[in-house]
Amino acid sequence: MKVFLANPRGFCAGVERAIQIVEQALELYGAPVYVRHEIVHNKRVLNNLRKKGAIFVEELNEIPDGKITIFSAHGVPKVVVKNAQERDLPTIDATCPLVTKVHLNAQRAEKNGHQIILIGHKGHPEVTGTSGQVNSEVFIVSSPEDVKHLQVTDPQKLSYVTQTTLSVDETTDIIAALKGKFPQIKGPDLKDICYATQNRQNAVKDLAKVCDLILVVGAKNSSNSNRLRDLGEYCGATSILVDSVHELEHKWFESAQNVGITAGASAPEELIEEILQELKTHYNAQIEELSGVKEDINFKLPKEVTSHPYQA
């Protein structure tokens, strides 16, 4: 069996930053620190942080008074920040800077008197966080079909923003539908689909050219991992999302000659290494890494974990 590794794959700069924020908060302030929502969508990452003293909760009311509180990489609505301030919780914001950029675009559009359309998946934490950055109603669309049924107050005053982890190709179709129905609509180009999402999707397209089976390592609730799986299928390769080596089924490999492996932006490399070892052991797999875009982006850490502003 020949196994091709996508490049790039796995952790992006926003995920690395979020994990580092939790680890440094634990080092600076001691355990426990509380994280509202999963810091990133990956069981292995979450369990490793739990062992170090992180406690993950869904809402602020689960956090005791005075405890260090971290907001996840997906971002949170403004009301969550306000509620934390009212309780005097010492907070650290691990929102990915590229998600923050989308927040700022939404706020700017609202100041200009525009209604906002958010291209994304309803219920996803990032979509909830972005919707909560403005005071007015946000319309959420996830397909060109949704655009057909959209009713707005003033077609002359509309702006759109996008969830950062979507399929680039799918988002292109939705933007085209929006511009077709509302020619005056304003919004960014696809640069708001983050660089890491774009790079990993391009890498899957490269895999699909040489593989008949693609394994995407990532959590079932990871938007960017699901989009990688969908894209692999769209490009003609059987594509399966797996959380770990324990989910592998040997029947998948009975007729597979060339297997591709990639990982969502929240999946650590160790998960891929475990799968590779399994394939080497059972199928004498030969590994080849494809060339791809080199990522060298680093995001600055917040001051709360580079100094010591809170009294532990």
C-alpha positions, 0 to 999 in steps of 0.5 A: 500500500502507498500512503500519501501525506497531505501538506500542510495538515493538522494544527494551524497557527490559531489552534497552536496559539489557543493551546499555548494560551491555556498551557501558559495560563496554567503555568502562570496562575496554577490549576485550575483554569476554566475554558468556556467551550472546547478550546479547540475541537479535538478529544486528544488535545482536550484530555491532555489539557484536562490532565494539566488542570484545565476545566471545560464548561459550556457557560459562565455560571459553571465557573466559580467566582474569581477563577481564570476564564479563557474564551475558546478559539472560536470566539464568543458573543459580546454578551458573554464578555459583558457577563464575565466583566459583571462578575469580575472574572479574570478573562483571557481571550483565545479567539483566533485573530482571523475570527476576530477580523470577521467580528470587526468586519461585522461591527463595521458593517453595522456602524454603516447601517447595514444588515448582516448576512453570515455565511456559515453553519447555524449552531457552530460556536464561531457562528454564534460568536460572530452573530453576537458581535452586533446588536441587530439580527444576523441572517445565517445562510449555508447554501445558495438555496438559503439565499433564494428564501432570504427576505431583507429589509433594505437590499441597498444596505447589506453586508456579508461575512463568512465563517472562517472554516468553510469550504472555499468552493461552496462559499464561492457559490453562496457569495455568487448567489448573494450578489445575484440576488442583492447586487449592492451587497458589500463584503470581503473576498474569500480571504476571510476563509482563513489561510489554513483552511484554504491550504488544507483544502488545496492539499486534499485536492492534491491527494484526490489526484493520486488516491482512491481513499482519503482519511481525514483525521479530525473530530466529528464536530470540527467544521474544517475537518468535515469540509476536508472530508466533503471535498475529498468526496467531491473530488472523487475519492472515498473520504472518511473522517476518523477521530483516532487509530481506533476507528480504522476498519480494515475493510476500508483498505481491502481494495485501496491501492493509494491512501491519502491522509490529512488532518483538520486544523485541530488534530495533533500530528501524533494522531496521524503518526499512530495511524501511519504505524498501524498501516505500516504494521498491517499493510507494509505501507510505504509513506510519501509526503506531498509537497505543499505550501509552507506555513510560517504564520505565528500569532501574538499571545495576549498579555495575560499569559506573557506577563502576570496581570491577575492575582492568582 
